[in-house]
């Protein structure tokens, strides 16, 4: 079977089923943007997205933040040497270009599960002496945490399910879907 036919176009199959509609995602993003707009009204805010998954969430969020001067930058993190026995090492392959010294920083995540990469990133950005640093996540799985980190703003806490869509992928597939699907039968 070639890669393009790995999943049906609708992505709904015996394994993947609809979980969160595009409208529900939009409502969550609207609510988070309203909260951020109120907190940072009249201030400057640097949104830091972790590539690639946070891109749709960051894009929609920043368009809905009002009365805040928003800057956007991205980082790319990856875990190398990860296995069942080893958590691997977090590598920063793309760093910020924005100077965050004495600035408000909001790390934008699409999902937090173990929190290892986020923990690394937050500690790394703290070394640049921002005024404050907070974390916003669309989805949260707090019971999966392997390190002591939590989000300041949470869109929706979810069960321990593998989800795809709205930036979340399975082998790079599904990031562009506006709906969220979950894997019914883990493989």
KOLNU-942600 format. One record per residue: residue in one letter; residue number from 1; y, z, x of N, C-alpha, C, O in turn. Coordinates in Angstrom, 2 decimals, always signed. Example, Ala and Ser with C-alpha at 12.3 -4.5 7.8 and 13.67 -1.06 7.14 Angstrom:
BEGIN
<A 1 <-5.69 +7.80 +13.19> <-4.50 +7.80 +12.30> <-3.30 +7.80 +13.20> <-3.32 +8.46 +14.24>>
<S 2 <-2.25 +7.08 +12.85> <-1.06 +7.14 +13.67> <+0.03 +7.87 +12.90> <+1.14 +8.04 +13.41>>
***
This chain:
BEGIN
<X 1 <-1.18 +0.00 +0.86> <+0.00 +0.00 +0.00> <+1.24 +0.00 +0.90> <+1.36 +0.83 +1.81>>
<X 2 <+2.15 -0.93 +0.65> <+3.33 -0.94 +1.50> <+4.31 +0.15 +1.08> <+4.23 +0.66 -0.04>>
<X 3 <+5.23 +0.50 +1.98> <+6.14 +1.63 +1.80> <+7.00 +1.50 +0.54> <+7.26 +2.50 -0.13>>
<X 4 <+7.44 +0.30 +0.21> <+8.34 +0.12 -0.92> <+7.66 +0.45 -2.25> <+8.32 +0.85 -3.21>>
<X 5 <+6.33 +0.30 -2.31> <+5.60 +0.58 -3.54> <+4.94 +1.95 -3.55> <+4.07 +2.22 -4.37>>
<X 6 <+5.37 +2.81 -2.63> <+4.77 +4.14 -2.53> <+4.95 +4.95 -3.81> <+4.06 +5.70 -4.20>>
<X 7 <+6.11 +4.78 -4.46> <+6.39 +5.49 -5.70> <+6.92 +4.50 -6.73> <+7.52 +3.49 -6.37>>
<X 8 <+6.69 +4.78 -7.99> <+7.28 +3.91 -9.02> <+8.81 +3.99 -8.97> <+9.36 +4.98 -8.49>>
<X 9 <+9.48 +2.95 -9.46> <+10.94 +2.95 -9.46> <+11.53 +4.16 -10.17> <+12.55 +4.69 -9.73>>
<X 10 <+10.92 +4.59 -11.23> <+11.45 +5.73 -11.98> <+11.14 +7.04 -11.28> <+11.72 +8.08 -11.62>>
<X 11 <+10.25 +7.01 -10.30> <+9.83 +8.18 -9.53> <+9.07 +9.17 -10.39> <+8.71 +10.25 -9.91>>
<X 12 <+8.83 +8.85 -11.65> <+8.05 +9.72 -12.52> <+6.61 +9.23 -12.48> <+6.33 +8.07 -12.79>>
<X 13 <+5.74 +10.09 -12.10> <+4.33 +9.74 -12.01> <+3.52 +10.98 -12.35> <+4.06 +11.96 -12.86>>
<X 14 <+2.24 +10.93 -12.06> <+1.41 +12.11 -12.27> <+1.84 +13.26 -11.35> <+1.65 +14.42 -11.69>>
<X 15 <+2.42 +12.91 -10.20> <+2.81 +13.95 -9.24> <+4.24 +14.44 -9.43> <+4.50 +15.64 -9.33>>
<X 16 <+5.18 +13.54 -9.70> <+6.59 +13.91 -9.81> <+7.04 +13.84 -11.26> <+6.85 +12.84 -11.94>>
<X 17 <+7.64 +14.92 -11.70> <+8.09 +14.99 -13.08> <+9.57 +15.39 -13.12> <+10.04 +16.07 -12.21>>
<X 18 <+10.30 +14.97 -14.15> <+11.71 +15.33 -14.27> <+11.89 +16.85 -14.28> <+11.10 +17.58 -14.88>>
<X 19 <+12.93 +17.31 -13.61> <+13.18 +18.74 -13.48> <+14.60 +19.10 -13.92> <+14.78 +19.96 -14.78>>
<X 20 <+15.60 +18.45 -13.32> <+17.00 +18.73 -13.64> <+17.69 +17.39 -13.88> <+17.65 +16.51 -13.02>>
<X 21 <+18.33 +17.25 -15.03> <+18.98 +15.99 -15.36> <+20.27 +15.81 -14.56> <+20.81 +16.76 -13.99>>
<X 22 <+20.74 +14.57 -14.52> <+22.00 +14.26 -13.85> <+23.15 +15.04 -14.50> <+24.05 +15.50 -13.80>>
<X 23 <+23.12 +15.19 -15.81> <+24.16 +15.94 -16.53> <+24.15 +17.42 -16.12> <+25.21 +18.02 -15.95>>
<X 24 <+22.96 +18.00 -15.97> <+22.88 +19.40 -15.53> <+23.43 +19.57 -14.12> <+24.13 +20.54 -13.83>>
<X 25 <+23.11 +18.62 -13.24> <+23.63 +18.65 -11.87> <+25.16 +18.58 -11.91> <+25.84 +19.34 -11.22>>
<X 26 <+25.70 +17.67 -12.72> <+27.14 +17.52 -12.83> <+27.80 +18.81 -13.32> <+28.86 +19.19 -12.82>>
<X 27 <+27.20 +19.47 -14.28> <+27.74 +20.73 -14.81> <+27.76 +21.81 -13.74> <+28.73 +22.56 -13.64>>
<X 28 <+26.70 +21.89 -12.95> <+26.63 +22.86 -11.86> <+27.73 +22.58 -10.83> <+28.43 +23.50 -10.40>>
<X 29 <+27.88 +21.31 -10.44> <+28.89 +20.93 -9.45> <+30.29 +21.22 -9.99> <+31.14 +21.72 -9.26>>
<X 30 <+30.54 +20.91 -11.26> <+31.85 +21.21 -11.88> <+32.17 +22.70 -11.77> <+33.28 +23.07 -11.40>>
<X 31 <+31.21 +23.53 -12.10> <+31.41 +24.98 -12.06> <+31.70 +25.47 -10.64> <+32.61 +26.27 -10.43>>
<X 32 <+30.93 +24.99 -9.68> <+31.14 +25.37 -8.28> <+32.51 +24.91 -7.79> <+33.22 +25.66 -7.11>>
<X 33 <+32.89 +23.69 -8.13> <+34.19 +23.15 -7.71> <+35.33 +23.96 -8.30> <+36.33 +24.21 -7.63>>
<X 34 <+35.19 +24.37 -9.54> <+36.22 +25.20 -10.19> <+36.38 +26.52 -9.44> <+37.50 +26.96 -9.19>>
<X 35 <+35.27 +27.15 -9.07> <+35.29 +28.42 -8.33> <+35.97 +28.25 -6.98> <+36.80 +29.06 -6.59>>
<X 36 <+35.61 +27.19 -6.26> <+36.18 +26.92 -4.94> <+37.68 +26.61 -5.07> <+38.48 +27.07 -4.26>>
<X 37 <+38.05 +25.85 -6.09> <+39.46 +25.52 -6.33> <+40.29 +26.78 -6.55> <+41.40 +26.89 -6.03>>
<X 38 <+39.76 +27.71 -7.30> <+40.48 +28.95 -7.56> <+40.59 +29.80 -6.30> <+41.65 +30.36 -6.01>>
<X 39 <+39.50 +29.91 -5.56> <+39.49 +30.75 -4.36> <+40.44 +30.24 -3.29> <+41.14 +31.03 -2.66>>
<X 40 <+40.48 +28.92 -3.09> <+41.25 +28.36 -1.98> <+42.53 +27.63 -2.44> <+43.08 +26.83 -1.69>>
<X 41 <+42.99 +27.90 -3.64> <+44.18 +27.24 -4.18> <+45.35 +27.36 -3.20> <+45.67 +28.45 -2.73>>
<X 42 <+45.97 +26.22 -2.90> <+47.12 +26.18 -2.02> <+46.80 +26.33 -0.55> <+47.72 +26.43 +0.28>>
<X 43 <+45.53 +26.36 -0.20> <+45.13 +26.53 +1.20> <+44.44 +25.27 +1.71> <+44.26 +24.30 +0.98>>
<X 44 <+44.08 +25.32 +2.99> <+43.29 +24.27 +3.61> <+41.84 +24.74 +3.70> <+41.56 +25.92 +3.89>>
<X 45 <+40.93 +23.78 +3.54> <+39.51 +24.10 +3.57> <+38.75 +22.97 +4.27> <+38.91 +21.79 +3.93>>
<X 46 <+37.93 +23.33 +5.23> <+37.08 +22.35 +5.92> <+35.68 +22.44 +5.32> <+35.01 +23.47 +5.43>>
<X 47 <+35.25 +21.35 +4.68> <+33.88 +21.26 +4.17> <+33.01 +20.70 +5.28> <+33.31 +19.65 +5.85>>
<X 48 <+31.93 +21.40 +5.58> <+31.01 +20.97 +6.63> <+29.67 +20.67 +5.97> <+28.97 +21.58 +5.51>>
<X 49 <+29.31 +19.40 +5.94> <+28.05 +18.98 +5.34> <+26.98 +18.81 +6.40> <+27.24 +18.32 +7.50>>
<X 50 <+25.78 +19.24 +6.06> <+24.63 +19.05 +6.94> <+23.95 +17.75 +6.53> <+23.41 +17.63 +5.43>>
<X 51 <+23.98 +16.77 +7.43> <+23.38 +15.47 +7.14> <+21.87 +15.57 +7.09> <+21.28 +16.35 +7.83>>
<X 52 <+21.24 +14.81 +6.24> <+21.74 +13.81 +5.35> <+21.80 +14.32 +3.93> <+22.55 +13.81 +3.10>>
<X 53 <+21.01 +15.33 +3.65> <+20.80 +15.77 +2.28> <+22.01 +16.24 +1.51> <+22.06 +16.08 +0.29>>
<X 54 <+22.99 +16.81 +2.20> <+24.15 +17.37 +1.49> <+25.15 +16.30 +1.02> <+26.07 +16.62 +0.27>>
<X 55 <+24.98 +15.06 +1.45> <+26.00 +14.03 +1.21> <+26.36 +13.83 -0.27> <+27.55 +13.86 -0.57>>
<X 56 <+25.43 +13.64 -1.19> <+25.83 +13.47 -2.60> <+26.54 +14.69 -3.16> <+27.55 +14.56 -3.87>>
<X 57 <+26.03 +15.88 -2.86> <+26.64 +17.11 -3.35> <+28.04 +17.28 -2.78> <+28.97 +17.58 -3.52>>
<X 58 <+28.20 +17.10 -1.48> <+29.51 +17.23 -0.85> <+30.49 +16.22 -1.44> <+31.64 +16.56 -1.72>>
<X 59 <+30.06 +15.00 -1.62> <+30.91 +13.95 -2.16> <+31.41 +14.31 -3.56> <+32.61 +14.21 -3.84>>
<X 60 <+30.50 +14.72 -4.43> <+30.90 +15.07 -5.80> <+31.75 +16.34 -5.82> <+32.72 +16.43 -6.57>>
<X 61 <+31.39 +17.32 -5.01> <+32.11 +18.58 -4.96> <+33.56 +18.37 -4.51> <+34.48 +18.87 -5.15>>
<X 62 <+33.76 +17.62 -3.43> <+35.12 +17.46 -2.89> <+36.03 +16.71 -3.86> <+37.24 +16.96 -3.89>>
<X 63 <+35.47 +15.79 -4.64> <+36.28 +15.05 -5.61> <+36.77 +15.95 -6.75> <+37.76 +15.63 -7.41>>
<X 64 <+36.07 +17.06 -6.97> <+36.40 +17.93 -8.09> <+37.18 +19.18 -7.67> <+37.61 +19.95 -8.53>>
<X 65 <+37.36 +19.37 -6.38> <+38.17 +20.50 -5.90> <+39.64 +20.13 -6.06> <+40.08 +19.08 -5.58>>
<X 66 <+40.39 +20.98 -6.74> <+41.80 +20.71 -7.06> <+42.72 +21.69 -6.36> <+42.37 +22.86 -6.17>>
<X 67 <+43.92 +21.20 -5.99> <+44.98 +22.02 -5.40> <+44.57 +22.71 -4.10> <+45.03 +23.81 -3.79>>
<X 68 <+43.71 +22.05 -3.35> <+43.27 +22.52 -2.04> <+43.32 +21.32 -1.10> <+42.89 +20.23 -1.47>>
<X 69 <+43.85 +21.52 +0.10> <+43.84 +20.45 +1.09> <+42.47 +20.48 +1.77> <+42.14 +21.41 +2.51>>
<X 70 <+41.67 +19.45 +1.50> <+40.28 +19.42 +1.94> <+40.10 +18.49 +3.15> <+40.58 +17.35 +3.15>>
<X 71 <+39.43 +19.00 +4.15> <+38.99 +18.21 +5.30> <+37.47 +18.15 +5.21> <+36.83 +19.06 +4.70>>
<X 72 <+36.90 +17.07 +5.71> <+35.44 +16.90 +5.64> <+34.91 +16.54 +7.01> <+35.48 +15.70 +7.71>>
<X 73 <+33.82 +17.17 +7.38> <+33.14 +16.83 +8.62> <+31.65 +17.06 +8.39> <+31.24 +17.68 +7.41>>
<X 74 <+30.85 +16.54 +9.31> <+29.40 +16.63 +9.18> <+28.76 +17.08 +10.48> <+29.28 +16.86 +11.57>>
<X 75 <+27.62 +17.72 +10.33> <+26.75 +18.04 +11.45> <+25.37 +17.48 +11.12> <+25.06 +17.23 +9.95>>
<X 76 <+24.57 +17.29 +12.14> <+23.18 +16.88 +11.92> <+22.31 +17.83 +12.70> <+22.45 +17.98 +13.92>>
<X 77 <+21.40 +18.46 +12.00> <+20.47 +19.42 +12.57> <+19.06 +18.93 +12.35> <+18.77 +18.26 +11.36>>
<X 78 <+18.19 +19.27 +13.27> <+16.78 +18.97 +13.06> <+15.94 +20.03 +13.76> <+16.37 +20.63 +14.75>>
<X 79 <+14.77 +20.24 +13.23> <+13.82 +21.17 +13.85> <+12.80 +20.35 +14.63> <+12.18 +19.44 +14.08>>
<X 80 <+12.65 +20.66 +15.90> <+11.67 +19.96 +16.72> <+10.58 +20.94 +17.12> <+10.83 +22.13 +17.31>>
<X 81 <+9.38 +20.43 +17.25> <+8.25 +21.26 +17.65> <+7.75 +22.17 +16.54> <+7.07 +23.16 +16.81>>
<X 82 <+8.09 +21.83 +15.29> <+7.66 +22.67 +14.17> <+6.22 +22.36 +13.81> <+5.80 +21.21 +13.76>>
<X 83 <+5.47 +23.43 +13.55> <+4.07 +23.29 +13.13> <+3.74 +24.49 +12.25> <+4.60 +25.32 +11.98>>
<X 84 <+2.50 +24.58 +11.83> <+2.09 +25.74 +11.02> <+2.17 +27.04 +11.81> <+2.38 +28.11 +11.24>>
<X 85 <+2.00 +26.95 +13.13> <+2.01 +28.13 +13.98> <+3.37 +28.41 +14.58> <+3.61 +29.52 +15.07>>
<X 86 <+4.29 +27.43 +14.56> <+5.54 +27.55 +15.28> <+6.69 +27.07 +14.41> <+6.60 +26.02 +13.77>>
<X 87 <+7.77 +27.83 +14.37> <+8.95 +27.45 +13.57> <+9.77 +26.35 +14.22> <+10.64 +25.77 +13.58>>
<X 88 <+9.50 +26.07 +15.48> <+10.23 +25.02 +16.17> <+11.60 +25.48 +16.64> <+11.96 +26.65 +16.50>>
<X 89 <+12.34 +24.56 +17.19> <+13.67 +24.81 +17.72> <+14.66 +23.96 +16.94> <+14.41 +22.79 +16.67>>
<X 90 <+15.79 +24.55 +16.57> <+16.83 +23.81 +15.86> <+17.69 +23.09 +16.89> <+18.18 +23.69 +17.84>>
<X 91 <+17.85 +21.79 +16.69> <+18.65 +20.95 +17.58> <+19.87 +20.44 +16.80> <+19.74 +19.97 +15.67>>
<X 92 <+21.04 +20.54 +17.42> <+22.27 +20.00 +16.85> <+22.49 +18.64 +17.48> <+22.89 +18.54 +18.64>>
<X 93 <+22.22 +17.56 +16.72> <+22.34 +16.22 +17.28> <+23.68 +15.55 +16.95> <+24.03 +14.54 +17.56>>
<X 94 <+24.44 +16.12 +16.00> <+25.80 +15.67 +15.73> <+26.63 +16.91 +15.43> <+26.35 +17.66 +14.50>>
<X 95 <+27.65 +17.11 +16.25> <+28.51 +18.29 +16.11> <+29.79 +17.92 +15.36> <+30.06 +16.74 +15.13>>
<X 96 <+30.56 +18.93 +14.99> <+31.84 +18.70 +14.34> <+32.82 +18.02 +15.28> <+32.77 +18.20 +16.50>>
<X 97 <+33.70 +17.23 +14.71> <+34.83 +16.68 +15.45> <+36.11 +17.44 +15.08> <+37.11 +17.39 +15.80>>
<X 98 <+36.08 +18.15 +13.95> <+37.22 +18.89 +13.45> <+37.35 +20.23 +14.16> <+36.36 +20.95 +14.36>>
<X 99 <+38.58 +20.56 +14.55> <+38.86 +21.87 +15.12> <+38.91 +22.87 +13.98> <+39.76 +22.74 +13.09>>
<X 100 <+38.04 +23.87 +13.98> <+38.00 +24.83 +12.88> <+38.61 +26.18 +13.28> <+38.50 +27.15 +12.52>>
<X 101 <+39.24 +26.25 +14.42> <+39.89 +27.49 +14.86> <+40.88 +27.96 +13.79> <+41.79 +27.22 +13.41>>
<X 102 <+40.69 +29.19 +13.32> <+41.56 +29.82 +12.32> <+41.65 +29.04 +11.01> <+42.67 +29.11 +10.31>>
<X 103 <+40.60 +28.31 +10.67> <+40.57 +27.56 +9.40> <+39.51 +28.15 +8.47> <+38.57 +28.81 +8.91>>
<X 104 <+39.69 +27.90 +7.18> <+38.67 +28.24 +6.19> <+37.57 +27.18 +6.26> <+37.85 +25.99 +6.19>>
<X 105 <+36.34 +27.62 +6.40> <+35.21 +26.70 +6.53> <+34.20 +27.00 +5.42> <+33.86 +28.15 +5.15>>
<X 106 <+33.75 +25.93 +4.78> <+32.71 +26.05 +3.76> <+31.56 +25.13 +4.15> <+31.69 +23.91 +4.12>>
<X 107 <+30.43 +25.73 +4.52> <+29.23 +24.94 +4.83> <+28.61 +24.52 +3.51> <+28.35 +25.35 +2.64>>
<X 108 <+28.37 +23.22 +3.36> <+27.83 +22.66 +2.12> <+26.37 +22.27 +2.33> <+26.06 +21.41 +3.15>>
<X 109 <+25.49 +22.94 +1.58> <+24.05 +22.69 +1.66> <+23.55 +22.21 +0.30> <+24.05 +22.64 -0.74>>
<X 110 <+22.57 +21.33 +0.31> <+21.97 +20.91 -0.95> <+20.90 +21.91 -1.40> <+20.70 +22.11 -2.60>>
<X 111 <+20.22 +22.54 -0.43> <+19.19 +23.53 -0.76> <+19.01 +24.46 +0.43> <+19.11 +24.05 +1.59>>
<X 112 <+18.74 +25.73 +0.12> <+18.41 +26.69 +1.17> <+17.04 +27.24 +0.84> <+16.81 +27.77 -0.25>>
<X 113 <+16.12 +27.12 +1.79> <+14.81 +27.75 +1.61> <+14.58 +28.75 +2.73> <+14.93 +29.92 +2.57>>
<X 114 <+14.01 +28.36 +3.87> <+13.79 +29.34 +4.95> <+15.11 +29.82 +5.52> <+15.22 +30.97 +5.96>>
<X 115 <+16.13 +28.95 +5.52> <+17.44 +29.32 +6.03> <+17.60 +29.21 +7.53> <+18.67 +29.52 +8.06>>
<X 116 <+16.57 +28.78 +8.24> <+16.64 +28.74 +9.71> <+17.77 +27.84 +10.23> <+18.55 +28.26 +11.08>>
<X 117 <+17.84 +26.62 +9.72> <+18.88 +25.69 +10.19> <+20.27 +26.20 +9.81> <+21.20 +26.12 +10.61>>
<X 118 <+20.42 +26.72 +8.59> <+21.69 +27.26 +8.15> <+22.12 +28.46 +9.00> <+23.29 +28.57 +9.37>>
<X 119 <+21.19 +29.34 +9.30> <+21.45 +30.51 +10.14> <+21.97 +30.07 +11.51> <+22.95 +30.61 +12.02>>
<X 120 <+21.30 +29.08 +12.08> <+21.72 +28.51 +13.36> <+23.14 +27.94 +13.25> <+24.00 +28.23 +14.08>>
<X 121 <+23.37 +27.13 +12.22> <+24.66 +26.47 +12.04> <+25.79 +27.48 +11.83> <+26.85 +27.36 +12.45>>
<X 122 <+25.58 +28.45 +10.99> <+26.63 +29.43 +10.72> <+26.99 +30.19 +12.00> <+28.17 +30.41 +12.29>>
<X 123 <+25.98 +30.60 +12.75> <+26.24 +31.28 +14.02> <+26.97 +30.38 +15.00> <+27.88 +30.82 +15.70>>
<X 124 <+26.60 +29.12 +15.04> <+27.24 +28.14 +15.93> <+28.70 +27.95 +15.56> <+29.57 +27.95 +16.44>>
<X 125 <+29.00 +27.79 +14.27> <+30.38 +27.59 +13.83> <+31.22 +28.86 +13.99> <+32.42 +28.76 +14.25>>
<X 126 <+30.61 +30.02 +13.84> <+31.33 +31.28 +14.02> <+31.90 +31.39 +15.44> <+32.95 +32.01 +15.63>>
<X 127 <+31.23 +30.81 +16.42> <+31.69 +30.83 +17.81> <+33.02 +30.09 +17.97> <+33.73 +30.32 +18.95>>
<X 128 <+33.37 +29.21 +17.04> <+34.63 +28.45 +17.11> <+35.79 +29.21 +16.47> <+36.89 +28.67 +16.35>>
<X 129 <+35.55 +30.45 +16.07> <+36.58 +31.35 +15.51> <+37.33 +30.81 +14.30> <+38.56 +30.75 +14.31>>
<X 130 <+36.60 +30.43 +13.25> <+37.30 +30.05 +12.01> <+37.92 +31.29 +11.37> <+37.52 +32.41 +11.68>>
<X 131 <+38.89 +31.09 +10.48> <+39.48 +32.22 +9.74> <+38.39 +32.90 +8.92> <+38.25 +34.12 +8.96>>
<X 132 <+37.64 +32.12 +8.20> <+36.47 +32.63 +7.49> <+35.47 +31.49 +7.34> <+35.81 +30.31 +7.43>>
<X 133 <+34.24 +31.87 +7.11> <+33.18 +30.88 +6.96> <+32.28 +31.33 +5.81> <+31.78 +32.45 +5.80>>
<X 134 <+32.10 +30.42 +4.85> <+31.25 +30.71 +3.71> <+30.24 +29.57 +3.54> <+30.35 +28.52 +4.16>>
<X 135 <+29.26 +29.83 +2.67> <+28.20 +28.86 +2.43> <+28.11 +28.60 +0.93> <+28.11 +29.53 +0.12>>
<X 136 <+28.04 +27.31 +0.58> <+27.80 +26.92 -0.81> <+26.53 +26.08 -0.83> <+26.33 +25.21 +0.02>>
<X 137 <+25.68 +26.34 -1.80> <+24.46 +25.56 -1.93> <+24.24 +25.17 -3.38> <+24.53 +25.93 -4.31>>
<X 138 <+23.73 +23.97 -3.56> <+23.42 +23.52 -4.90> <+22.20 +24.25 -5.44> <+22.19 +24.72 -6.57>>
<X 139 <+21.16 +24.34 -4.60> <+19.91 +25.01 -4.99> <+19.56 +26.07 -3.97> <+19.83 +25.93 -2.78>>
<X 140 <+18.94 +27.14 -4.46> <+18.57 +28.25 -3.59> <+17.15 +28.72 -3.90> <+16.76 +28.85 -5.06>>
<X 141 <+16.40 +28.98 -2.83> <+15.06 +29.56 -2.93> <+15.06 +30.83 -2.08> <+14.50 +30.83 -0.98>>
<X 142 <+15.66 +31.93 -2.56> <+15.84 +33.11 -1.73> <+14.54 +33.76 -1.26> <+14.51 +34.40 -0.20>>
<X 143 <+13.47 +33.62 -2.01> <+12.18 +34.23 -1.66> <+11.49 +33.49 -0.52> <+10.47 +33.96 -0.02>>
<X 144 <+12.03 +32.34 -0.09> <+11.47 +31.58 +1.02> <+12.12 +31.95 +2.36> <+11.71 +31.43 +3.40>>
<X 145 <+13.14 +32.83 +2.35> <+13.91 +33.13 +3.55> <+13.04 +33.64 +4.69> <+12.17 +34.49 +4.51>>
<X 146 <+13.31 +33.08 +5.86> <+12.67 +33.53 +7.09> <+13.68 +34.25 +7.98> <+13.30 +34.92 +8.94>>
<X 147 <+14.97 +34.10 +7.65> <+16.05 +34.73 +8.42> <+17.03 +35.36 +7.44> <+17.07 +34.98 +6.27>>
<X 148 <+17.83 +36.34 +7.90> <+18.75 +37.04 +7.00> <+20.04 +36.27 +6.74> <+21.06 +36.54 +7.38>>
<X 149 <+19.99 +35.33 +5.81> <+21.19 +34.57 +5.45> <+21.18 +34.30 +3.95> <+20.12 +34.11 +3.35>>
<X 150 <+22.38 +34.28 +3.37> <+22.47 +33.97 +1.95> <+23.74 +33.16 +1.71> <+24.68 +33.19 +2.50>>
<X 151 <+23.74 +32.47 +0.60> <+24.89 +31.65 +0.22> <+25.92 +32.51 -0.49> <+25.58 +33.49 -1.16>>
<X 152 <+27.19 +32.14 -0.32> <+28.27 +32.82 -1.04> <+28.42 +32.25 -2.44> <+28.86 +32.94 -3.36>>
<X 153 <+28.06 +30.97 -2.60> <+28.13 +30.29 -3.89> <+26.82 +29.55 -4.11> <+26.39 +28.77 -3.27>>
<X 154 <+26.19 +29.82 -5.24> <+24.89 +29.23 -5.55> <+24.97 +28.49 -6.87> <+25.39 +29.05 -7.89>>
<X 155 <+24.57 +27.21 -6.85> <+24.56 +26.43 -8.07> <+23.45 +26.84 -9.00> <+23.68 +27.12 -10.17>>
<X 156 <+22.22 +26.89 -8.46> <+21.06 +27.22 -9.29> <+19.95 +27.75 -8.40> <+19.60 +27.14 -7.39>>
<X 157 <+19.41 +28.88 -8.78> <+18.24 +29.40 -8.09> <+17.02 +28.73 -8.72> <+16.90 +28.66 -9.94>>
<X 158 <+16.12 +28.24 -7.86> <+14.96 +27.52 -8.38> <+13.67 +28.17 -7.90> <+13.65 +28.96 -6.96>>
<X 159 <+12.60 +27.82 -8.59> <+11.27 +28.30 -8.22> <+10.83 +27.62 -6.93> <+11.50 +26.72 -6.42>>
<X 160 <+9.71 +28.06 -6.42> <+9.18 +27.49 -5.18> <+8.53 +26.15 -5.48> <+7.31 +26.02 -5.55>>
<X 161 <+9.39 +25.15 -5.66> <+8.92 +23.80 -5.96> <+9.52 +22.84 -4.94> <+10.63 +23.04 -4.46>>
<X 162 <+8.77 +21.81 -4.63> <+9.29 +20.75 -3.78> <+10.04 +19.80 -4.68> <+9.46 +19.22 -5.60>>
<X 163 <+11.34 +19.64 -4.43> <+12.15 +18.79 -5.29> <+12.73 +17.60 -4.52> <+12.94 +17.66 -3.31>>
<X 164 <+12.96 +16.53 -5.27> <+13.46 +15.27 -4.71> <+14.55 +14.74 -5.64> <+14.47 +14.88 -6.86>>
<X 165 <+15.57 +14.15 -5.03> <+16.68 +13.55 -5.77> <+18.00 +14.18 -5.38> <+18.02 +15.29 -4.84>>
<X 166 <+19.10 +13.48 -5.64> <+20.45 +13.98 -5.38> <+20.58 +14.49 -3.94> <+21.08 +15.59 -3.69>>
<X 167 <+20.10 +13.68 -3.00> <+20.19 +14.02 -1.58> <+18.90 +14.55 -0.99> <+18.67 +14.45 +0.21>>
<X 168 <+18.06 +15.13 -1.83> <+16.78 +15.67 -1.37> <+15.76 +14.54 -1.34> <+15.72 +13.70 -2.23>>
<X 169 <+14.93 +14.53 -0.29> <+14.05 +13.38 -0.12> <+12.61 +13.77 +0.16> <+12.30 +14.92 +0.47>>
<X 170 <+11.75 +12.78 +0.03> <+10.38 +12.84 +0.51> <+10.24 +11.65 +1.45> <+10.18 +10.51 +1.00>>
<X 171 <+10.18 +11.91 +2.73> <+10.12 +10.85 +3.74> <+11.22 +9.81 +3.53> <+10.97 +8.61 +3.55>>
<X 172 <+12.44 +10.29 +3.32> <+13.65 +9.48 +3.13> <+13.70 +8.77 +1.78> <+14.60 +7.96 +1.56>>
<X 173 <+12.78 +9.04 +0.89> <+12.77 +8.38 -0.40> <+13.30 +9.33 -1.47> <+12.92 +10.50 -1.50>>
<X 174 <+14.15 +8.84 -2.33> <+14.61 +9.62 -3.48> <+15.99 +10.22 -3.34> <+16.51 +10.79 -4.31>>
<X 175 <+16.61 +10.12 -2.17> <+17.94 +10.72 -1.97> <+18.97 +10.17 -2.96> <+19.89 +10.88 -3.36>>
<X 176 <+18.81 +8.91 -3.35> <+19.80 +8.25 -4.19> <+19.62 +8.51 -5.69> <+20.44 +8.04 -6.48>>
<X 177 <+18.61 +9.22 -6.09> <+18.41 +9.49 -7.52> <+19.42 +10.53 -8.00> <+19.67 +11.51 -7.30>>
<X 178 <+19.98 +10.32 -9.17> <+20.95 +11.28 -9.71> <+20.25 +12.45 -10.41> <+20.87 +13.49 -10.66>>
<X 179 <+18.98 +12.29 -10.72> <+18.20 +13.36 -11.34> <+17.37 +14.05 -10.25> <+17.21 +13.53 -9.15>>
<X 180 <+16.86 +15.23 -10.59> <+15.99 +15.98 -9.68> <+14.58 +15.96 -10.28> <+14.39 +16.19 -11.48>>
<X 181 <+13.62 +15.69 -9.42> <+12.20 +15.70 -9.80> <+11.48 +16.76 -8.97> <+11.89 +17.06 -7.85>>
<X 182 <+10.41 +17.31 -9.53> <+9.62 +18.25 -8.72> <+8.20 +17.74 -8.57> <+7.67 +17.00 -9.40>>
<X 183 <+7.61 +18.17 -7.49> <+6.23 +17.78 -7.17> <+5.31 +18.72 -7.94> <+5.25 +19.92 -7.68>>
<X 184 <+4.60 +18.13 -8.89> <+3.75 +18.92 -9.78> <+2.49 +19.41 -9.05> <+2.08 +20.56 -9.21>>
<X 185 <+1.91 +18.53 -8.25> <+0.68 +18.89 -7.55> <+0.92 +18.78 -6.05> <+0.85 +17.69 -5.49>>
<X 186 <+1.22 +19.89 -5.40> <+1.46 +19.81 -3.94> <+0.27 +19.20 -3.22> <-0.89 +19.44 -3.56>>
<X 187 <+0.58 +18.40 -2.20> <-0.51 +17.80 -1.45> <-0.53 +18.33 -0.03> <-1.38 +17.95 +0.77>>
***
